[in-house]
Amino acid sequence: MLVLCPLTAQAGTLLRIGNGPEPESLDPQRMSSVSALNIARDLYEGLTRIGADGEIEPAAAWGWQIADGGRRYTFDLRPNLRWSNGAALTAQDFVAALRRVVDPATGAPYAQLFAPIVNAAAITAGHASPDTLAVWALGPSRLQILLKQPAPYFLGLLAHPASFPIYLPALAQYGRAFARPGRLVSNGAYRLEAWRVESQVALQRNRQYWDDAHTQIDRVQYVAGDDVAAQLQRYRAGELDVTSEVPLVQAPRIRADEGSELHVAAYLGSYFYGINMQRAPLGDHLALRRALAMAIDRELIVDKVMNGLALPAYGWVPPGVSGYQAQLPDWARWPYARRLAEAQRLLADAGYSAAHPLQVEIRYNTHDDHKRIATVIAAMWKQRLGVQATLVNEENKVFFVHRRLGLTQIFRAAWIGDFDDALSFLDVLRAGNGRNDEHWHDTAYDALLQRASSQSDPAARAALLEAAERRALAAQPFIPIYWYVSKHLVKPRVHGWRDNLLDVHYSKDLGVDG
């Protein structure tokens, strides 16, 4: 049984953050949820970080040089970096982390992010040893990384928690159990004080952090709970300073009562329905997939179901990605009446009618909003196409296992970009990607991504990626529904909050009034 340290009363400035579901781990190489990643950015620090406006900034590394046509990166660490226990932090700690994340024995959910590094793919596939990864410590404060091809987004990858350094003595002593109170040694602005499961994770200011002089908040509490309505109640009661999101059904009242505290901004996230391409009849018939996609009234969903807290989606890559023009199918520009008429024609031509209706299954994980959206879409398909949709609700863990195993037909899905680049979305559909639960394989699509990865000219690279997205949209292995916006309530006592496309916020950059 896992027993974690209790919380203790302490003095100093305190920031209380609603953080959604319980984090599955505080091990930076093994975590995957947004809630865990949020905490990791306070506990640890990578070579780079996401700036307040979403730009890449130096972090543990004060600078870097790029050579060999964009393939070789050399990083210089800041002087006198320390772990939270006072031990010296060196380049070897970053080497160990990167080799650990691609090691299949680690089971890192984000291992494929680092495929651009020489030998990473072979290591992840079990064909090479982790120590062959092309990452080297050139000295205590200098690190070098060699890529297979230029990757203009690579500096952004190094701001992802999966690349954060690892304290090797704790890993050697405790193994996978090192990321717990009393054991976890970190290098970020905060250290782990306590963890009360299904309640909160408490952080204390790390006085060993190189930039501690500019840290304003002494303590941070990440409060767990996936009941968004309950989180709002706690916010209104003064028990939270920031919410992870807001309940959609209460959006009108929130705008009226807390309008100045509501932060809504563009976000690198997509909500969609995946289609299992291995299962008939949808996997065999493009016309059926397209008809279902065309018949969804996204504007109605955003307006009535989402209460305006989203953007209608017709493409795969969200708008606003740096250096990229989001792609749309031609029919996205048609009036809804024309789209619906075409959807009805496609179904009729495929042999479906009121006497012989198409029957489908929509599977979703437990959440009130997922249920509401599925119910609305099923009603649209029934009333406008005669399609009979069965709704299947599953607990989160069961749902994701069924997705991976292909035991689905149509399933609720979402993707949040890990870095500000179109490839963060497009790579999910590549054959062999562990997140490709649609099981869609297209050699031409994969070839376009491969060509883009070896292209150093930004315009030519963008053109190849845009061509890949158009090919995916034409094949329709998914149905875009809406693009996320970030939506937080932030108390007036919190200052320094800056909205950005990745919705990344470091507690060290914030302050609170007493």
C-alpha positions in Angstrom: 0.0 0.0 0.0 1.3 3.4 -1.0 1.6 5.8 2.0 2.6 9.4 1.3 3.7 12.1 3.7 0.9 14.1 5.3 0.5 17.9 4.8 1.8 20.1 7.5 0.9 23.7 8.3 3.6 26.2 7.1 4.0 29.9 6.8 4.7 32.0 3.7 2.8 33.0 0.5 0.6 30.2 -0.9 -0.8 29.6 -4.4 -3.7 27.1 -4.6 -4.2 25.5 -8.1 -7.1 23.3 -9.1 -5.3 20.7 -11.2 -7.9 18.2 -12.4 -7.5 14.4 -12.0 -5.0 12.8 -9.6 -1.5 12.8 -11.2 -0.5 9.2 -12.0 3.2 9.8 -11.3 5.7 12.5 -10.5 8.4 10.7 -12.4 9.1 13.0 -15.3 9.9 10.2 -17.7 6.9 8.1 -16.8 4.1 10.7 -16.5 1.6 11.5 -19.2 -1.4 13.5 -17.9 -1.7 17.2 -18.1 -2.2 17.3 -14.3 1.2 15.5 -13.7 3.0 17.6 -16.3 1.8 20.8 -14.6 3.4 19.8 -11.3 6.6 18.6 -13.1 7.2 22.1 -14.5 7.4 23.4 -10.9 9.5 20.5 -9.5 12.0 20.2 -12.3 13.6 22.3 -15.0 14.7 21.4 -18.5 17.4 22.8 -20.7 14.7 25.2 -22.1 11.3 26.5 -21.0 8.2 28.0 -22.5 8.1 31.7 -22.0 5.0 33.7 -20.9 4.0 34.3 -24.5 4.8 30.7 -25.6 8.3 31.4 -27.0 11.3 29.2 -26.1 13.7 30.6 -23.5 16.9 29.4 -21.8 16.3 27.5 -18.6 18.9 25.2 -17.0 21.0 25.9 -20.1 22.0 29.6 -20.4 22.7 29.2 -24.1 23.3 26.8 -27.0 24.9 26.5 -30.4 23.4 24.7 -33.5 25.8 23.3 -36.1 26.0 20.7 -38.9 23.0 22.1 -40.8 20.7 22.1 -37.7 21.6 18.5 -36.6 24.1 19.1 -33.7 23.0 21.0 -30.6 25.6 22.0 -27.9 24.2 23.3 -24.6 26.0 25.2 -21.9 24.5 24.8 -18.4 24.3 27.6 -16.0 27.1 27.7 -13.4 26.7 26.1 -10.0 23.4 24.3 -10.7 22.1 22.3 -7.7 19.6 19.7 -6.9 17.1 20.4 -4.1 19.4 18.5 -1.7 22.4 20.7 -2.5 24.2 18.1 -4.7 25.7 19.4 -7.9 23.7 19.0 -11.1 25.7 18.2 -14.2 25.3 17.5 -17.9 25.3 13.8 -17.2 22.0 14.1 -15.3 20.4 15.3 -18.6 22.1 12.5 -20.6 20.7 10.0 -18.1 17.2 11.4 -18.5 17.2 11.3 -22.2 18.6 7.8 -22.4 16.0 6.7 -19.8 13.1 8.2 -21.7 13.8 6.2 -24.9 14.7 3.0 -23.0 11.7 0.6 -23.6 12.2 -0.7 -20.0 11.1 2.7 -18.7 7.8 2.5 -20.5 7.8 6.2 -21.1 4.6 7.5 -22.8 6.5 10.2 -24.6 9.4 8.2 -25.8 8.5 8.8 -29.4 8.9 12.5 -29.0 12.6 12.1 -29.0 12.8 10.0 -32.2 14.7 12.9 -34.0 17.8 12.0 -31.9 20.2 9.6 -33.6 19.5 6.0 -32.5 16.4 6.9 -30.5 14.0 5.0 -32.7 16.2 1.9 -32.6 16.5 2.0 -28.9 12.7 2.5 -28.3 12.1 -0.5 -30.7 14.5 -2.6 -28.6 17.1 -2.9 -31.3 19.9 -0.9 -29.7 21.2 -0.2 -26.2 20.1 3.1 -24.5 23.8 4.1 -24.1 24.0 4.4 -27.9 21.7 7.4 -27.9 23.5 10.3 -29.5 23.6 12.5 -26.3 26.9 13.2 -24.6 28.2 15.1 -21.6 31.3 17.0 -22.9 32.1 18.1 -19.4 30.2 18.9 -16.2 28.4 21.8 -17.7 28.3 21.1 -21.5 25.9 18.7 -23.3 25.7 17.7 -26.9 22.9 16.1 -28.9 23.0 14.9 -32.5 19.8 14.6 -34.6 19.1 12.4 -37.6 17.7 15.4 -39.5 17.1 19.0 -38.7 14.1 19.5 -36.4 13.1 23.1 -36.0 10.9 22.3 -33.0 13.6 20.5 -31.1 14.3 23.3 -28.6 10.6 23.1 -27.7 10.9 19.4 -27.1 13.5 20.1 -24.4 11.0 22.1 -22.4 8.8 19.0 -22.1 9.0 17.3 -18.7 9.9 13.9 -20.3 13.4 15.4 -21.0 13.9 16.8 -17.5 17.0 15.6 -15.6 17.0 12.7 -13.2 18.8 12.4 -9.9 20.7 9.2 -10.3 21.4 8.3 -6.6 17.6 8.3 -5.8 16.8 6.3 -9.0 19.5 3.7 -8.0 18.3 3.5 -4.4 14.5 3.4 -4.9 14.0 2.4 -8.6 10.6 3.5 -9.9 9.5 4.5 -6.4 11.9 7.4 -6.2 9.3 10.1 -7.1 7.7 10.2 -3.6 7.9 12.6 -0.7 11.1 12.2 1.2 12.8 10.6 -1.8 12.2 12.9 -4.8 15.1 15.2 -5.5 14.3 17.9 -8.0 16.1 20.8 -9.7 13.2 23.3 -10.3 11.9 26.3 -8.4 10.0 24.0 -6.0 10.6 20.7 -4.1 8.0 18.1 -3.1 6.8 18.6 0.4 3.8 16.2 0.6 1.4 14.2 -1.4 -2.1 13.3 -0.2 -3.6 11.0 -2.8 -6.9 12.3 -4.3 -6.4 15.5 -2.3 -3.4 17.6 -3.1 0.3 17.7 -3.9 2.2 20.3 -1.8 5.3 22.0 -3.0 7.8 24.1 -1.1 10.2 26.7 -2.5 13.5 25.2 -3.5 16.2 27.5 -2.0 18.9 25.6 -4.1 17.3 26.7 -7.4 19.6 28.9 -9.4 16.9 31.7 -9.8 15.4 31.4 -6.4 15.9 35.2 -5.8 13.2 35.9 -8.4 10.7 33.3 -7.1 7.9 35.1 -5.3 5.6 32.3 -4.0 6.8 30.2 -1.1 4.3 27.3 -1.4 2.1 25.8 -4.1 -0.7 23.4 -3.6 -2.0 21.4 -6.6 -5.5 20.3 -5.6 -6.8 17.2 -7.2 -10.4 16.6 -8.4 -12.0 15.9 -11.7 -15.4 17.3 -10.6 -15.3 20.6 -12.4 -18.4 21.9 -10.7 -17.0 21.1 -7.2 -13.8 22.9 -8.2 -15.8 26.0 -9.1 -17.5 25.9 -5.7 -14.1 25.8 -4.0 -12.9 28.7 -6.1 -16.0 30.7 -5.1 -15.5 29.8 -1.5 -11.9 31.2 -1.6 -10.2 27.8 -1.4 -8.6 28.0 -4.8 -6.8 30.7 -6.6 -6.8 29.1 -10.1 -9.1 26.5 -11.6 -8.0 23.9 -14.2 -11.1 24.7 -16.3 -14.7 25.7 -15.8 -18.0 23.8 -16.1 -19.5 24.5 -19.5 -23.1 24.5 -18.3 -22.3 27.3 -15.9 -20.4 29.5 -18.4 -23.2 32.1 -18.7 -23.3 32.7 -15.0 -19.5 32.6 -14.7 -19.3 35.3 -17.4 -21.8 37.4 -15.5 -20.4 36.9 -12.0 -16.6 36.4 -12.5 -16.2 37.8 -16.0 -13.0 39.7 -15.2 -11.5 36.6 -13.6 -12.2 34.3 -16.6 -9.3 33.7 -18.9 -10.2 32.2 -22.2 -7.5 31.8 -24.9 -6.6 29.8 -28.0 -5.1 26.5 -27.1 -3.1 23.8 -28.9 -5.7 21.1 -28.5 -8.3 19.2 -30.6 -11.4 17.3 -29.6 -12.5 14.7 -32.1 -14.0 11.3 -32.7 -11.6 8.6 -33.9 -12.7 5.9 -36.3 -11.3 2.4 -36.0 -10.2 1.8 -39.5 -9.9 -1.9 -38.8 -13.6 -2.4 -38.3 -16.3 -2.6 -40.9 -18.3 -0.9 -42.3 -16.8 2.5 -41.5 -13.2 1.4 -42.0 -14.0 0.1 -45.5 -16.1 3.0 -46.8 -14.9 6.6 -47.0 -18.4 7.8 -48.0 -19.8 6.7 -44.7 -17.1 8.3 -42.7 -17.5 11.5 -44.7 -21.3 11.5 -44.3 -21.0 11.3 -40.5 -18.5 14.1 -40.4 -20.5 16.4 -42.7 -23.8 15.9 -40.7 -22.4 17.3 -37.4 -23.4 20.9 -36.8 -20.2 22.0 -35.0 -21.4 25.6 -34.6 -24.5 24.4 -32.7 -22.3 22.2 -30.4 -19.9 25.1 -29.7 -22.8 27.5 -29.1 -25.2 25.4 -27.2 -23.2 22.6 -25.6 -19.9 24.3 -25.0 -21.5 27.7 -24.3 -19.0 29.3 -26.6 -15.9 27.9 -24.8 -14.5 26.2 -27.9 -14.0 26.8 -31.6 -15.7 24.7 -34.3 -13.1 22.3 -35.9 -12.9 20.9 -39.4 -9.2 20.2 -39.6 -6.6 18.2 -37.7 -4.0 20.8 -36.8 -5.5 23.7 -34.7 -5.1 27.3 -36.0 -2.3 29.4 -34.6 0.6 26.9 -34.9 3.8 28.7 -35.7 4.7 28.8 -39.4 1.8 26.7 -40.5 -1.5 27.3 -42.4 -4.3 25.1 -40.9 -6.0 23.0 -43.6 -9.7 22.4 -44.1 -11.7 20.0 -46.4 -13.5 21.8 -49.2 -16.9 21.0 -47.7 -16.1 22.9 -44.5 -16.8 26.1 -46.4 -20.2 25.0 -47.5 -23.4 26.1 -45.8 -24.6 23.5 -43.3 -27.7 22.7 -45.5 -25.5 21.8 -48.4 -23.3 19.6 -46.2 -26.3 17.8 -44.8 -27.8 17.2 -48.3 -24.5 15.7 -49.5 -24.2 13.5 -46.4 -27.7 12.2 -47.0 -26.8 11.5 -50.7 -23.6 9.6 -49.7 -25.5 7.4 -47.3 -28.3 6.6 -49.8 -25.7 5.8 -52.5 -24.1 3.4 -50.0 -27.4 1.5 -49.6 -28.6 2.9 -46.3 -32.2 4.1 -45.7 -34.9 4.3 -43.0 -35.6 0.6 -43.7 -31.9 -0.2 -43.6 -30.3 2.3 -41.2 -26.5 2.5 -40.6 -25.8 1.4 -37.1 -22.8 2.7 -35.2 -21.3 2.8 -31.7 -19.9 5.9 -30.0 -17.7 5.0 -27.1 -16.5 7.7 -24.6 -14.9 7.9 -21.2 -16.7 9.0 -18.1 -17.3 12.8 -18.1 -20.5 14.8 -18.2 -19.3 16.9 -21.2 -18.4 13.8 -23.2 -21.8 12.3 -22.5 -23.6 15.5 -23.5 -21.6 15.8 -26.8 -22.2 12.2 -27.7 -25.9 12.5 -27.0 -26.2 15.6 -29.2 -24.2 14.0 -32.1 -26.2 10.8 -31.9 -29.4 12.8 -32.1 -28.1 14.7 -35.1 -27.2 11.5 -36.9 -30.6 10.0 -36.0 -32.8 12.9 -36.9 -30.9 14.1 -40.0 -29.4 10.8 -41.5 -31.5 8.1 -39.9 -28.3 6.6 -38.4 -28.8 4.6 -35.2 -26.0 5.3 -32.7 -25.4 3.3 -29.5 -23.6 5.2 -26.7 -21.1 3.3 -24.6 -19.7 4.9 -21.5 -16.6 3.4 -19.9 -14.3 4.2 -16.9 -11.1 5.9 -18.1 -8.7 3.0 -17.8 -11.0 0.5 -19.5 -11.8 3.0 -22.2 -8.1 3.7 -23.1 -7.3 0.0 -23.1 -10.1 -0.7 -25.5 -8.9 2.1 -27.8 -5.4 0.7 -27.9 -6.7 -2.8 -28.6 -9.0 -1.7 -31.4 -12.2 -2.8 -29.5 -14.0 0.3 -30.7 -15.8 1.7 -33.7 -16.2 5.4 -33.1 -14.5 6.7 -30.0 -14.1 10.1 -28.2 -10.6 11.4 -28.4 -8.5 14.5 -27.9 -5.0 15.5 -28.6 -3.0 18.3 -26.9 0.1 19.5 -28.7 3.4 18.8 -26.8 5.2 21.6 -28.7 4.3 24.5 -31.0 4.7 22.7 -34.3 2.2 21.0 -36.7 4.2 17.8 -36.4 3.1 17.5 -32.8 -0.4 16.6 -34.3 0.5 15.1 -37.6 2.9 12.5 -36.1 0.0 10.9 -34.1 -1.4 9.5 -37.4 1.9 8.1 -38.5 2.0 4.3 -38.8 3.6 2.8 -35.7 2.8 5.7 -33.4 1.5 4.3 -30.2 -1.2 7.0 -30.0 -2.7 6.1 -33.4 -5.8 4.4 -32.0 -7.5 4.9 -35.4 -5.1 2.2 -36.8 -4.9 4.3 -40.0 -1.9 3.5 -42.1 -1.0 5.4 -45.3 2.4 5.1 -46.8 2.1 8.3 -48.8 1.2 10.2 -45.6 4.2 8.7 -43.8 6.4 9.6 -46.7 5.4 13.3 -46.6 6.2 13.4 -42.9 9.6 11.8 -43.6 10.4 14.3 -46.4 9.4 17.1 -44.1 11.7 15.9 -41.4 14.7 16.2 -43.7 13.7 19.6 -45.1 15.7 22.5 -43.7 13.8 25.2 -45.6 10.8 26.3 -43.3 8.5 27.1 -46.2 9.2 23.8 -48.0 8.8 21.9 -44.8 5.4 23.6 -44.0 4.2 22.8 -47.5 5.0 19.1 -47.0 3.2 19.0 -43.7 0.2 20.8 -45.1 0.0 18.3 -47.9 0.1 15.5 -45.3 -2.8 17.0 -43.4 -4.8 17.4 -46.6 -4.2 13.7 -47.3 -5.4 12.7 -43.8 -8.5 14.9 -44.1 -9.3 13.3 -47.5 -9.1 9.8 -45.9 -11.2 10.9 -42.8 -10.0 8.4 -40.2 -11.3 10.9 -37.6 -14.1 13.4 -37.2 -12.9 16.8 -35.9 -15.5 18.4 -33.6 -14.0 21.4 -31.8 -10.7 23.0 -31.0 -10.1 23.6 -27.3 -9.6 27.0 -25.7 -7.9 27.2 -22.3 -10.4 28.4 -19.7 -9.3 29.2 -16.2 -10.6 31.3 -13.4 -7.8 33.3 -11.8 -8.2 35.3 -8.6 -7.3 39.0 -8.7 -4.8 38.3 -5.9 -2.7 36.3 -8.5 -0.5 38.5 -10.7 1.8 37.6 -13.6 -0.6 35.2 -15.3 -0.1 35.2 -19.1 -2.3 33.2 -21.5 -0.4 31.3 -24.2 -1.1 28.7 -26.9 0.4 25.8 -24.9 -1.3 26.8 -21.7 1.9 26.5 -19.8 2.3 28.4 -16.5 5.2 28.2 -14.1 4.4 29.1 -10.5 7.8 30.8 -10.2 6.6 33.4 -12.7 3.6 34.3 -10.6 3.0 36.3 -7.5 0.2 36.5 -4.9 -1.0 39.3 -2.8 -1.0 38.5 0.9 
